[in-house]
Amino acid sequence: MQSMKYILPALILASVVACSSEKPPIYEATPDSLYKGSLYYASSEYNCKSCHGTQWDGNGPEAKNLEKDGIKVPSFTDATPPEVTPVDYFKAMTVGTANTKTLPSGHAFQSHTDRGRWAMANFLYSLAPAVATKDQAKRQEAMTKAMEEAKQAYSESRRWNMGFVPLAERPKSPKLEDMKGYNPVPSQQ
Ligand code: HEC
């Protein structure tokens, strides 16, 4: 078997490459996640555009109806206060906000995966103009704190906590091997 001479080194090389190109954490904005976020927003079953608009400015057709009920749909292309971070955006579309409780969806879009919601959160957040120079330190501080929170949450569980249980009391997700139906080696027939 002459070809075996090549297969083994190739396998070793492939696993070294796989280990060294570690994926960035799911809450990190990368060109790839931002691009995907734009697609998810445009195609979501929750029809983000109906409220937030095709130009992301909060002028979707449904926004006018909500306004009658005193609910204002925000624009993603306006400046955001320096203390607001993508984590706030992620939470708004994961558990909803006080202002979205009456919407049928509750604005909790949990049929999107955590990765999908992060992609949309980071994409929408990237649409706002850069923060003013005088506010940059405040924004930096908020970002550092927010990313620490995300890192901590995902060190505890593979999913963001959907309720309001303090971090220390959250149940840990089971190990992959213990999950029902987990079978890494296809059975030999
Ligand atoms: C029925 C209308 C409606 C739909 C559909 C909708 N949203 Fe929203 N969204 C709102 C309203 C209203 C708010 C403001 C909530 C508040 O003021 O607390 C909001 C807030 C947000 C925020 C927080 C923005 C901020 O400035 O804090 C994000 C992020 C967001 N929406 C993303 C999405 C995404 C992504 C989708 C689709 C998956 C979506 N929304 C679908 C009405 C909607």
Residues whose N, C-alpha, C, O or C-beta is under 5 A from the ligand:
A	BS01	HEC	S44 Y46 N47 C48 C51 I71 K72 V73 P74 Y89 A92 M93 T97 N99 T100 L103 F109 M120
